Amino acid sequence: MAATIGTHEMDASVQCPACSASGLFHTWDVIDAGDASLKDRVLFDENLFFYTCPQCQSKIHIESKCLYIDRSKKMLIWHIPSPDEKITLDEVHQALGTTSFAEYTCRAALTWGEWREKIIECEGAYDDRLYEIIKYGAYQLLSKDDKERLPLDAYHIDYADDDHDPERLALIFMRKDEKGMAYVYPITEKLKDVTKDIFMPILNQISGDGQAQFERFGYAWASQFMTYLIKAAEADANRETYGNLIGFWIKTIGEEVFQTAVKPQA
């Protein structure tokens, strides 16, 4: 990675898995949000990280390490394809120009899709961890048949409409049987407020404010968090209160997302 600050381009060596031809893929290892046109490509160009083999024309999705920096919104979102790889202080220093980044929201993502989703979540004022909790809760309300039709690996958070307002996001359930077709459910202010009131005090207690740590706060994390919370609630003297709060939250998801009454199981 270059020692200069800002967007940095690179060439990655590629061997086509279809015909074994070698080639170079021109990409980035640092993308600065100050480059408005490139930022738009990150958010809206589905082909940005695809390589087309000049020999056989196969289209290959390239997963390579890349840091997205937004200095105005204090965001560092790192795409790291390997779950075992850690970010070093030197890498941050080279990209940001300083080792002082405690005020930044720092995140990591395994895939380009998760990376884009995390950028969108972190653009707004609402805590991205709360979005992931909402995302988890809504998927749990689907029936077994619906989960088969709407696979988890294609389920994500995106802008609610073409205005691309970072404060108005939606849950996107992609259909398995019809490519490109999806159900879009805007995340309402009421659901955001209820989720924040219930879970933010717990998040602050167990994991701090979410700044200056390159954690992968995604669906898997939300699942682990809710499992931890439910077990802790069962062992707590105030478990009935916790149960009622979670029940109220589930009911709110049903009403605000799916416009249906949900009766939480005892």
Secondary structure, 3 states (H helix, E strand, C coil): CCCCCCCEEEEEEEECCCCCCEEEEEEEEEEECCCHHHHHHHHHCCCCCEEECCCCCCEEECCCCEEEEECCCCEEEEECCCCCCCCCHHHHHHHHCCCCCCCCEEEEECCHHHHHHHHHHHHCCCCHHHHHHHHHHHHHCCCHHHHHHCCHHHCEEEECCCCCCCCCEEEEEECCCCCCCEEEEECCHHHHHHHHHHHHHHHHHHHCCCECCCECCCHHHHHHHHHHHHHHHHCCCCHHHHHHHHHHHHHHHHHHHCCCCCCCCC
